[in-house]
């Protein structure tokens, strides 16, 4: 067993976390890539940095929203690609300590979330569009990538790496135990040892022996890196991080071993606050996508971008609360559960914990539901998870081939058709008999 399985035990149990993208980009409110997309210079961006004076920043309220959603951990952007730091770094003045706000947002976030029993992680951007020693002209993404005036500018990438390693050391030494470090991301030749990744991960493991690290020191949201090979590098990470997609079959190594993974997905279509993005994913969809991740052995890290005041958008708060209501009734099919040994049924999905299979029924049957491929003698008992109701196996159906399946009815008359008790996802706990 890989160390990553031991290290990620809590993570694979907890399944559902909150991603928070927040920074000066909340002010222009066009997402965290605005500087790159719109070729905004550091100088022109400064007015947003200056204006980033959130008057309603209350990490306790964020943590309450996460708890209400049934989330078990959270990851905050300590620094995003714009280079603006949300923590008290001795290595730069480009932070919330020095833009007039005078607050260590990371420290406040960690306190609030830990005090509510949540695990905590920090996102740290490998890209830095503010640091003078980060590649600019000709880089794939830097805001000044095609600015001719920048063509002959020299930079010293080693000096940037000293800064990057130094900031990661700060995060690993000054903020107590971190549960996740989320590096983002590698591209072109800026990958792996270009970041001095072995040295970086050695330092992280020494300072934070329990932390789990994502796979982006050698990958992006689109590739996976050597975590899926049989010869992973020391910096291959503890989990894969598919972005804005749920992998069709989960994530496995070349030889078929499961790999811990976490799909990071936005609640609308942006990470950082976007004032114009109203395309919120409804709570029904979030519940089903969370269940889909678990049914494939993965986690869901769901993102909210707080606005420039520091508030979660109201639609996000409402959706999170609705997801939490479902999880309060059905959480045992998610927390501690994972992929089932049974194949996916046509009417929904299975998750599993030990000898209990959770049937997530997404489509109502006509008559009783066939718990394919289980036979009646393979089922010890069936319970409706939401309220504990014991449901008997249905039998004696008129169609002989159906009687080979374990059947369950959602009402007293097994020949009748009933609506599902929960149209979002009706969960049955099916205890296997071991036969
Ligand atoms: C990306 C993006 C980004 C976001 C992230 C989350 O690679 O650059 O803005 O932070 O992934 O997965």
Boltz pocket constraint, residues with backbone or C-beta under 6 A from the ligand:
constraints:
  - pocket:
      binder: B
      contacts: [[A, 21], [A, 32], [A, 33], [A, 184], [A, 185], [A, 220], [A, 221], [A, 241], [A, 243], [A, 264], [A, 271]]
      max_distance: 6.0
